[in-house]
Amino acid sequence: MPIIGFSFTKIIADKKELLKPDTKLESHIDILRIEEEKNTTLGKEGLLRFDFSYNISYGIYAKIEFEGNILFMTSIKEAKDILVKWQKNKNMDPELSTLILNAMLHKCNIRALELEDSINLPPHIRLPYAGTKPSEDKKKDN
């Protein structure tokens, strides 16, 4: 069940004004639709396209939006099962959902960090920082 393709179809980074200190950051990810993708080279394999959107909002001050799709290859039978379940109740198996969402988050978070840096927005995810431990001499002085 590999992911064989990923592409963005829309990328927007919009900053209207400087953020206020109490600005709340919100993000939302959504699978918009799942459709069968026609292919002539894969033979007996099923190919599905997962269309998604991912939005990061900095209140009324700024936003970052992504839309795109993921190509997922599986057996023809499993592809049909996934489509039937999606069309019935917009749901999918947890393992598949985790795989697709993690692929979206991985690509989108990297691009979002680049865009945030470009337009001077704080990172939407916590980044690791280096720090120092107080030396033993300073601990004794306190």
Residue frames as a rotation matrix with the C-alpha (Angstrom) as fourth column:
MET 1
0.571 0.821 0.000 0.00
0.821 -0.571 0.000 0.00
0.000 0.000 -1.000 0.00
PRO 2
-0.428 -0.848 -0.311 2.48
0.838 -0.502 0.213 2.66
-0.337 -0.170 0.926 -1.03
ILE 3
0.655 0.394 -0.645 2.05
0.127 -0.899 -0.419 6.33
-0.745 0.192 -0.639 -1.59
ILE 4
0.043 -0.651 0.758 3.43
0.924 0.314 0.218 6.89
-0.380 0.691 0.615 -5.07
GLY 5
-0.382 -0.181 0.906 2.77
0.659 -0.741 0.129 10.58
0.648 0.646 0.403 -5.59
PHE 6
0.108 0.385 -0.917 2.20
0.841 -0.527 -0.122 13.89
-0.530 -0.758 -0.380 -3.83
SER 7
-0.596 -0.334 0.730 1.49
0.683 -0.690 0.242 17.30
0.423 0.643 0.639 -5.33
PHE 8
-0.475 0.425 -0.770 0.29
0.368 -0.699 -0.613 20.70
-0.799 -0.575 0.176 -4.24
THR 9
-0.181 0.479 0.859 -2.42
0.954 -0.125 0.271 22.36
0.237 0.869 -0.434 -6.31
LYS 10
0.569 0.352 0.743 -2.74
0.163 -0.934 0.318 25.53
0.806 -0.059 -0.589 -4.21
ILE 11
-0.146 -0.608 -0.780 -0.37
0.984 -0.009 -0.178 27.33
0.101 -0.794 0.600 -1.84
ILE 12
0.415 0.306 0.857 -1.31
0.221 -0.947 0.232 30.65
0.883 0.093 -0.460 -0.24
ALA 13
-0.254 -0.439 -0.862 0.59
0.967 -0.123 -0.223 32.63
-0.008 -0.890 0.456 2.39
ASP 14
0.084 0.423 0.902 -1.17
0.388 -0.848 0.361 35.86
0.918 0.319 -0.235 3.33
LYS 15
-0.365 -0.232 -0.901 -0.16
0.923 -0.213 -0.319 38.27
-0.118 -0.949 0.293 6.09
LYS 16
0.423 0.669 0.612 -2.45
0.708 -0.665 0.238 41.27
0.566 0.333 -0.755 6.50
GLU 17
0.513 -0.279 0.812 -0.76
-0.493 -0.870 0.013 42.94
0.702 -0.407 -0.584 9.49
LEU 18
-0.595 -0.800 0.078 1.51
-0.476 0.272 -0.837 42.33
0.648 -0.535 -0.542 12.45
LEU 19
0.011 0.572 -0.821 0.30
0.441 0.733 0.517 39.70
0.897 -0.368 -0.244 14.88
LYS 20
0.342 0.170 0.924 -0.86
-0.722 -0.582 0.375 40.74
0.601 -0.796 -0.077 18.32
PRO 21
-0.636 -0.714 0.294 0.74
-0.730 0.431 -0.530 38.96
0.251 -0.552 -0.795 21.31
ASP 22
-0.433 0.534 0.726 -2.47
-0.470 0.554 -0.687 37.12
-0.769 -0.639 0.011 22.17
THR 23
-0.029 0.409 -0.912 -3.12
-0.994 0.088 0.071 35.85
0.109 0.908 0.404 18.62
LYS 24
0.178 0.178 0.968 -4.48
-0.404 0.910 -0.093 32.32
-0.897 -0.374 0.234 18.62
LEU 25
-0.572 -0.433 -0.697 -3.12
-0.819 0.247 0.518 29.93
-0.052 0.867 -0.496 16.07
GLU 26
0.249 0.690 0.680 -5.45
-0.434 0.707 -0.559 27.28
-0.866 -0.156 0.475 14.65
SER 27
-0.726 -0.426 -0.540 -4.91
-0.673 0.281 0.684 24.58
-0.140 0.860 -0.490 12.05
HIS 28
0.287 0.861 0.420 -7.30
-0.509 0.508 -0.695 22.32
-0.811 -0.015 0.584 10.19
ILE 29
-0.811 -0.514 -0.281 -6.65
-0.530 0.440 0.725 19.38
-0.249 0.737 -0.629 7.91
ASP 30
0.173 0.953 0.247 -9.31
-0.505 0.301 -0.809 17.74
-0.846 0.015 0.534 5.78
ILE 31
-0.850 -0.238 0.470 -9.58
0.253 0.600 0.759 15.03
-0.463 0.764 -0.450 3.16
LEU 32
-0.485 0.662 -0.571 -11.91
-0.711 -0.679 -0.184 16.57
-0.509 0.317 0.800 0.60
ARG 33
0.679 0.695 -0.238 -12.52
-0.705 0.524 -0.478 13.56
-0.207 0.492 0.846 -1.63
ILE 34
-0.399 -0.700 0.592 -11.18
-0.303 0.710 0.635 10.19
-0.866 0.074 -0.495 -2.69
GLU 35
0.636 0.582 -0.506 -11.44
-0.657 0.065 -0.751 9.24
-0.404 0.810 0.424 -6.34
GLU 36
0.497 -0.440 0.748 -10.19
0.511 0.845 0.157 6.48
-0.701 0.304 0.645 -8.57
GLU 37
0.166 -0.550 -0.818 -7.31
-0.674 -0.669 0.313 7.62
-0.720 0.499 -0.482 -10.75
LYS 38
0.978 0.194 0.079 -7.18
-0.066 0.641 -0.765 6.02
-0.199 0.742 0.640 -14.19
ASN 39
0.071 -0.993 -0.094 -3.86
-0.725 -0.116 0.679 4.49
-0.685 0.020 -0.728 -15.11
THR 40
0.835 0.189 -0.517 -2.56
-0.529 0.532 -0.661 2.48
0.150 0.825 0.544 -18.01
THR 41
0.032 -0.948 -0.317 0.84
-0.620 0.230 -0.750 1.44
0.784 0.221 -0.580 -16.72
LEU 42
-0.440 -0.247 0.863 0.01
-0.894 0.213 -0.394 -0.20
-0.087 -0.945 -0.315 -13.39
GLY 43
-0.708 0.139 -0.692 -1.94
-0.232 0.880 0.414 -3.13
0.667 0.454 -0.591 -14.80
LYS 44
0.001 0.752 -0.660 -3.72
0.458 0.586 0.668 -4.97
0.889 -0.303 -0.344 -12.02
GLU 45
-0.702 -0.264 -0.661 -3.18
0.711 -0.300 -0.636 -2.34
-0.031 -0.917 0.398 -9.37
GLY 46
0.482 0.864 0.143 -5.73
0.834 -0.503 0.227 0.16
0.268 0.010 -0.963 -8.13
LEU 47
-0.711 -0.692 0.125 -4.80
0.638 -0.709 -0.300 3.82
0.297 -0.134 0.946 -7.92
LEU 48
0.446 0.852 -0.274 -6.65
0.887 -0.380 0.264 6.31
0.121 -0.360 -0.925 -5.71
ARG 49
-0.491 -0.502 0.712 -6.29
0.367 -0.860 -0.353 10.07
0.790 0.088 0.607 -5.48
PHE 50
0.151 0.446 -0.882 -6.84
0.986 -0.137 0.100 11.67
-0.076 -0.885 -0.460 -2.07
ASP 51
-0.084 -0.101 0.991 -7.58
0.351 -0.934 -0.065 15.41
0.933 0.342 0.114 -2.40
PHE 52
0.092 0.032 -0.995 -6.84
0.995 0.035 0.093 17.39
0.037 -0.999 -0.029 0.75
SER 53
0.392 -0.081 0.916 -6.73
0.042 -0.994 -0.105 20.84
0.919 0.080 -0.387 2.29
TYR 54
0.081 -0.430 -0.899 -4.61
0.990 0.143 0.021 22.08
0.119 -0.891 0.437 5.18
ASN 55
0.377 0.161 0.912 -5.08
0.213 -0.973 0.084 25.54
0.901 0.163 -0.401 6.68
ILE 56
-0.304 -0.476 -0.825 -3.17
0.951 -0.093 -0.296 27.43
0.064 -0.874 0.481 9.35
SER 57
0.424 0.559 0.712 -4.87
0.448 -0.813 0.372 30.54
0.787 0.162 -0.596 10.70
TYR 58
-0.691 -0.588 -0.420 -3.28
0.700 -0.398 -0.593 33.32
0.181 -0.704 0.687 12.76
GLY 59
-0.218 0.725 -0.653 -6.62
0.502 -0.490 -0.713 34.86
-0.837 -0.483 -0.257 13.65
ILE 60
0.821 0.568 0.056 -7.55
0.378 -0.466 -0.800 37.75
-0.429 0.678 -0.597 11.37
TYR 61
0.478 -0.713 -0.513 -3.89
-0.459 -0.701 0.546 38.65
-0.749 -0.026 -0.662 10.83
ALA 62
-0.377 -0.684 -0.625 -2.51
-0.919 0.195 0.342 35.90
-0.112 0.703 -0.702 8.60
LYS 63
0.623 0.534 0.572 -3.18
-0.434 0.844 -0.314 32.54
-0.650 -0.052 0.758 7.03
ILE 64
-0.633 -0.693 -0.345 -1.43
-0.726 0.377 0.576 29.76
-0.269 0.615 -0.741 5.17
GLU 65
0.459 0.846 0.273 -3.49
-0.584 0.518 -0.625 27.45
-0.670 0.127 0.731 2.95
PHE 66
-0.764 -0.628 -0.146 -2.61
-0.548 0.514 0.660 24.31
-0.339 0.584 -0.737 1.05
GLU 67
0.604 0.773 0.196 -4.55
-0.564 0.588 -0.579 22.08
-0.563 0.239 0.791 -1.28
GLY 68
-0.401 -0.763 -0.506 -3.16
-0.915 0.307 0.262 19.07
-0.045 0.568 -0.822 -3.03
ASN 69
0.748 0.641 -0.171 -3.43
-0.650 0.760 0.007 15.38
0.135 0.106 0.985 -3.63
ILE 70
-0.316 -0.751 0.580 -1.79
-0.758 0.567 0.323 12.09
-0.571 -0.337 -0.748 -2.79
LEU 71
0.266 0.317 -0.910 -1.68
-0.801 0.598 -0.025 9.11
0.536 0.736 0.413 -5.13
PHE 72
-0.180 -0.175 0.968 -2.06
-0.816 0.575 -0.047 5.80
-0.549 -0.799 -0.246 -3.35
MET 73
-0.211 0.031 -0.977 -1.53
-0.772 0.608 0.186 2.41
0.599 0.794 -0.105 -4.98
THR 74
-0.406 0.156 0.900 -3.21
-0.650 0.644 -0.404 -0.74
-0.643 -0.749 -0.160 -3.75
SER 75
-0.862 0.176 0.475 -5.05
0.391 0.828 0.402 -3.77
-0.323 0.532 -0.783 -5.11
ILE 76
-0.743 0.646 0.175 -8.12
-0.152 -0.418 0.896 -3.16
0.652 0.638 0.409 -7.27
LYS 77
0.024 0.781 -0.624 -10.33
0.626 0.475 0.619 -4.88
0.780 -0.405 -0.477 -4.68
GLU 78
-0.234 -0.161 -0.959 -9.01
0.937 -0.302 -0.178 -2.80
-0.261 -0.940 0.222 -1.79
ALA 79
-0.994 -0.108 0.005 -9.33
0.104 -0.935 0.340 0.39
-0.033 0.339 0.940 -3.86
LYS 80
-0.390 0.920 0.042 -13.00
0.036 -0.030 0.999 -0.41
0.920 0.391 -0.021 -4.47
ASP 81
0.122 0.399 -0.909 -13.53
0.898 0.346 0.272 -1.14
0.423 -0.849 -0.316 -0.75
ILE 82
-0.655 -0.437 -0.617 -11.93
0.663 -0.724 -0.191 2.19
-0.363 -0.533 0.764 0.21
LEU 83
-0.930 0.322 0.179 -14.11
-0.123 -0.729 0.674 4.07
0.348 0.604 0.717 -2.28
VAL 84
-0.104 0.943 -0.315 -17.33
0.358 0.331 0.873 2.36
0.928 -0.022 -0.372 -1.12
LYS 85
0.002 0.059 -0.998 -16.59
0.999 0.035 0.004 3.11
0.035 -0.998 -0.059 2.54
TRP 86
-0.865 -0.374 -0.333 -15.71
0.386 -0.922 0.035 6.74
-0.320 -0.099 0.942 1.72
GLN 87
-0.770 0.613 0.179 -18.85
-0.145 -0.442 0.885 7.29
0.622 0.655 0.429 -0.39
LYS 88
-0.021 0.791 -0.612 -21.02
0.632 0.485 0.605 5.71
0.775 -0.374 -0.510 2.29
ASN 89
0.804 0.386 -0.451 -19.93
0.582 -0.358 0.730 7.74
0.120 -0.850 -0.513 5.32
LYS 90
0.640 -0.622 0.452 -16.78
-0.309 -0.746 -0.589 9.77
0.704 0.237 -0.670 4.46
ASN 91
0.638 -0.396 0.660 -14.74
-0.634 0.216 0.742 7.39
-0.436 -0.893 -0.114 6.57
MET 92
0.429 -0.529 -0.732 -11.73
-0.457 0.573 -0.681 5.11
0.779 0.626 0.004 6.10
ASP 93
0.692 -0.219 -0.688 -9.77
0.564 0.759 0.325 2.54
0.451 -0.613 0.649 8.10
PRO 94
0.936 -0.307 -0.172 -7.58
-0.068 -0.639 0.766 4.05
-0.345 -0.706 -0.619 10.85
GLU 95
0.139 -0.943 0.302 -4.36
0.544 0.327 0.773 2.59
-0.827 0.057 0.559 9.39
LEU 96
-0.046 -0.084 0.995 -5.02
0.980 -0.198 0.028 4.15
0.195 0.977 0.091 5.99
SER 97
0.852 0.428 0.301 -6.15
0.352 -0.895 0.275 7.44
0.387 -0.129 -0.913 7.52
THR 98
0.715 -0.652 -0.253 -2.96
0.110 -0.254 0.961 7.61
-0.691 -0.715 -0.110 9.60
LEU 99
-0.117 -0.782 0.612 -0.77
0.819 0.272 0.505 6.90
-0.562 0.560 0.609 6.56
ILE 100
0.136 0.260 0.956 -2.46
0.861 -0.509 0.016 9.55
0.491 0.821 -0.292 4.40
LEU 101
0.956 0.281 0.086 -2.65
0.198 -0.833 0.517 12.22
0.217 -0.477 -0.852 7.13
ASN 102
0.505 -0.838 -0.207 0.99
0.306 -0.050 0.951 11.74
-0.807 -0.543 0.231 8.11
ALA 103
-0.224 -0.558 0.799 2.09
0.957 0.027 0.287 12.11
-0.182 0.830 0.528 4.49
MET 104
0.456 0.475 0.752 0.07
0.604 -0.786 0.130 15.34
0.653 0.395 -0.646 4.19
LEU 105
0.983 -0.056 -0.174 1.36
0.111 -0.577 0.809 16.73
-0.146 -0.815 -0.561 7.48
HIS 106
0.215 -0.973 0.084 4.96
0.677 0.210 0.705 15.91
-0.704 -0.095 0.704 6.64
LYS 107
-0.312 -0.331 0.891 4.94
0.929 -0.303 0.212 17.74
0.200 0.894 0.402 3.31
CYS 108
0.486 0.614 0.622 2.69
0.483 -0.782 0.394 20.62
0.728 0.109 -0.677 4.43
ASN 109
0.889 -0.156 -0.429 4.52
0.356 -0.354 0.865 21.33
-0.287 -0.922 -0.259 7.69
ILE 110
-0.133 -0.986 0.104 7.87
0.823 -0.051 0.566 21.60
-0.553 0.161 0.818 5.93
ARG 111
-0.346 0.052 0.937 6.46
0.769 -0.556 0.315 23.99
0.537 0.829 0.153 3.32
ALA 112
0.730 0.675 0.109 4.54
0.463 -0.606 0.647 25.96
0.503 -0.422 -0.754 5.98
LEU 113
0.521 -0.615 -0.592 7.73
0.605 -0.223 0.764 26.55
-0.602 -0.757 0.256 7.96
GLU 114
-0.514 -0.698 0.498 9.42
0.842 -0.303 0.446 27.92
-0.161 0.649 0.744 4.83
LEU 115
-0.048 0.597 0.801 6.48
0.602 -0.623 0.500 30.24
0.797 0.506 -0.329 4.12
GLU 116
0.842 0.348 -0.413 6.23
0.530 -0.392 0.751 31.39
0.100 -0.851 -0.515 7.75
ASP 117
0.032 -0.920 -0.391 9.92
0.729 -0.246 0.639 32.29
-0.684 -0.305 0.663 7.68
SER 118
-0.544 -0.263 0.797 9.48
0.818 -0.379 0.433 34.13
0.188 0.887 0.421 4.37
ILE 119
-0.018 0.624 0.781 6.65
0.263 -0.750 0.606 36.39
0.965 0.217 -0.151 5.58
ASN 120
-0.765 -0.473 0.437 7.81
-0.251 -0.406 -0.879 36.74
0.594 -0.782 0.192 9.20
LEU 121
0.462 0.866 0.193 5.25
-0.636 0.172 0.752 34.58
0.618 -0.470 0.630 10.97
PRO 122
-0.218 -0.514 0.830 6.07
-0.923 0.386 -0.003 32.51
-0.318 -0.767 -0.558 14.04
PRO 123
-0.848 -0.131 -0.513 6.33
-0.344 0.872 0.347 28.76
0.402 0.471 -0.785 13.40
HIS 124
0.131 0.989 0.065 3.02
-0.823 0.072 0.563 26.93
0.553 -0.127 0.824 13.72
ILE 125
0.796 0.039 -0.604 4.74
0.221 0.910 0.350 23.96
0.564 -0.412 0.716 15.39
ARG 126
0.841 -0.511 0.178 7.18
-0.371 -0.306 0.877 23.87
-0.393 -0.804 -0.447 18.26
LEU 127
0.636 -0.709 -0.304 10.76
-0.190 0.238 -0.952 23.71
0.748 0.664 0.017 17.03
PRO 128
0.648 -0.472 -0.598 13.64
0.757 0.488 0.435 22.23
0.087 -0.734 0.673 19.01
TYR 129
0.723 -0.463 0.513 16.02
-0.375 -0.886 -0.272 24.71
0.580 0.005 -0.814 20.62
ALA 130
-0.001 -0.811 -0.585 19.44
0.571 0.479 -0.666 24.21
0.821 -0.335 0.463 22.12
GLY 131
0.818 0.228 0.528 19.98
-0.279 -0.646 0.711 25.27
0.503 -0.728 -0.465 25.69
THR 132
-0.337 -0.935 -0.112 22.62
-0.222 0.195 -0.955 25.15
0.915 -0.297 -0.273 28.37
LYS 133
0.561 0.399 -0.726 22.52
0.590 0.422 0.688 23.57
0.581 -0.814 0.001 31.79
PRO 134
0.782 -0.330 0.529 23.66
-0.548 -0.768 0.332 25.67
0.297 -0.549 -0.781 34.71
SER 135
-0.063 -0.886 -0.459 27.21
-0.189 0.462 -0.866 24.73
0.980 0.032 -0.197 35.67
GLU 136
0.246 0.098 -0.964 27.90
0.778 0.573 0.257 23.13
0.578 -0.813 0.065 39.05
ASP 137
-0.764 -0.594 -0.253 29.63
0.632 -0.607 -0.482 26.32
0.132 -0.528 0.839 40.26
LYS 138
-0.708 0.557 0.435 26.54
-0.376 -0.818 0.436 28.44
0.598 0.145 0.788 39.55
LYS 139
0.244 0.818 -0.521 24.29
0.126 0.506 0.853 25.92
0.961 -0.274 0.021 41.31
LYS 140
-0.093 -0.376 -0.922 26.44
0.945 0.258 -0.201 26.15
0.313 -0.890 0.331 44.47
ASP 141
-0.931 -0.304 0.203 26.37
0.252 -0.936 -0.245 29.97
0.264 -0.177 0.948 44.42
ASN 142
-0.299 0.904 0.306 22.54
-0.376 -0.406 0.833 30.04
0.877 0.134 0.461 44.59
